[in-house]
């Protein structure tokens, strides 16, 4: 029976555009063209400023989340992929907690689920845009007309981003729009952290923001400048962060290759084969979901701080203290940068670099515990909602006329056998990815530790997609086996 919650949104689905799946197979070259075309359009949106926003915008309270949300301050892509990921997170939590029940094998229920998620994404776009405006992100005296103009721009831009993601996912492009935008955003942040020419005042001298350029600049200055380039105050990129970035890339690539191979064979022809279960069974999905949750806590805390920080009693005072108080963490570099230092937001925001860990050790420990625990929980929930559970895999194997040697071709028997491995891989993989993301953030990795994890996994997925697509075009008979028909 279809969930009543989903049926509530059914009448509104007629007002949202739907991208139809291609009627015939799209060639590999055309998919590449669609993918890079949509990426180029997104990059253009990142560089088109919002009309009506004052030139002097002040500090960016959401600086720490920009790479993960693939957004740019004051641009059409101000909200980035935040509304889409948040809508997906809400739906995953509702399904995982059994508040709503969806039969994903039923095409009608699956379509209703997807349509509901799209409507939620639009609603989240409106909510976040209003929160930005009312929270003073564009100034406190911009006026009603300017506020409505900014709201319309953010809503239209958010809907365009939603459609771009759907176009890619429906088969016109490669991978998913969300993954593509995250990888592009994080890659840009890493490049900018290494080679940015922006001035960064420190110790009475102005350095380049890019850590590599600052290092060579220090060589021609003095030894103290060279040493300073390894660890810089605030969120300025440094060489320790660059080394952490390289190490995390290497670890993820290595760990992603760790897997258990279950022996299987064709029930009729007895051809032996192996079914791999990766250690990182759910890949980077847990980090995306945890990041979305943390970003929304961060967002709400900043909104409350901007509006109610002057409250000294009552419910407003309690909410501000509960969600977090903020202060400037720039370290006197001249560029004010606010960050939460107490409350829930401080525990869900990674201390950036060793200096911040030493200053707020309790926050660092709580952040580490929350990241590990939530990544494990979301990883376990995801395998049920994404069709990756033991039951689903058992059905896939039996539908493909495969069996496990020494066991009967019974769904329950095969499911019990897979239960030894799949849930454990989901828990352990989620825990590991949480540990790695947290420590990369602690070391000040460029693009953030979470961003590096996501980008590494995304680039590997695209490598596999490219290889599969090329093989399927070269040998069309393999397309069905690779799931590309």
C-alpha positions, 0 to 999 in steps of 0.5 A: 500500500502506498504511503499516505505521506507520499500521496499528499504530494501527488497532486503537486507533482503535475507542477514540476517538470519531469525529464523523460528517459531517452527513447533510444540509447545515447552514444558515449560521445553525446553523453560526454557532451551533455555531461561537460555542457551541464558542468560548464553551465553550472560553472557559469552559474557559480560566476554570475552574481545575484542582482540586488546584492550589495557589493560589500557583503562582509563575512561569509558565514557558510565558508566552511560548507561551500566546497561540500555544497558546491556553492559560491558566495553571492552567485546564482549557485549560492545554495548549490546542491544543498536543497537537493541533498537535504531533500534526499536526506529527509526521504532517506530518514523517513524510509529508514525509520519506517515512517513511510514505506515504499516498495521500490520494485513497484514502478508507480511507488518509485515514481511517486517517491522520486516526485515527492523528493523533487517537491521537497527539494523545491520547498527546501530551496524556498526555505533556505533562500528565505533563511539567507535573506532574513538571516542578514546574509545580504545585509539587514537593510536591503529592502522588500523589493531587493529581497523578493528579487533575490528570492526569485533568482535563487528559486529559479536557479535552484530549479535549474540545478535540480533539472540539470541533475535529473538530466544526467541521472536519466541517462543523457549524461554520465554519473549524477549531477550532484557528484559532478558538481561536488567534484568540480567544486572541491577540485577548484578549492584544492587548486585555489588553495595551492595556487591562489594569487589572493593576498593574505596578510600575516605577521606584517607581511602579505603572502599569496593565499596559495600555499605552494606560492606562499612557500616559494615566496617565503624562500625569497623572504626568510626562514621564518616565512618558509616555516610559517607556510607549513602551518598558517592561522585561520582557514588559510591553506598551508603545506600540512593541509596539502600533504593531508590531501595527498595522503587521504587521496592515496588511502581512499584509492587503496581502501576502495580496492579492498573487498571480499569475493563470494564464490558463485556459479551459474546454476545451469552451466556451472560456470564459476564466478565471484561476487565482490563485496567492497569494504567501502560497500556504500562508497561516499554516500554516508559522508554526503548524508552526514554533511547535509545534516551538519550543513543544516545545523550550521545553517540554522545556528547562524540564522539564529545567531544573526537574529537573536544574539542580543537575547539575554533570556527566554526561549530565544536565548536558549535556542541560540546557546543550544545551536551555537554562539559564533566568533571571529577565528581569522586569527587577525589576518584582516579577513573576518571569518565567523565560526561556531565555538559553542553549542550543537553547531560547534560539535558538528563543524570540524576544527580546522587544523591543529591550532583549532584542535588545541583550542577546542579539544572537546569540540574535536572529540565530539565531532569525531564521535558524531562523524563516525557514529552517523556515517555508520548509521547512515551507511546501514540505512542506505543499503536498505533504501538503495536496494543493496541489502542482503535480500536485494542482492540475493534476489539479483543473484537468483534472477541471474540464474546464479547460486552459491556452491553448496547452498540451495537456490532458495532466497532465504538461504542465500540471504542468510549467507550474505547477511554474514558480510553485507551489513558488516561491510556497511557498518565498518565501511561507514565507520572508516569513512567517518574516521578518515573524513574527520582526521583529514579535516583536523589536519586542514586538508584542502577542499576539506576532508569530507570533500576529498573523500567525496571527490576521490570516490566520484572520480573513481566512479567516473573512471569505471563509468567511462571504462564500462561505456567504452567497452559496451560501445566496442562490444555491444553484447556486453552492454546488458551484462554491464547494465548499460542498456 
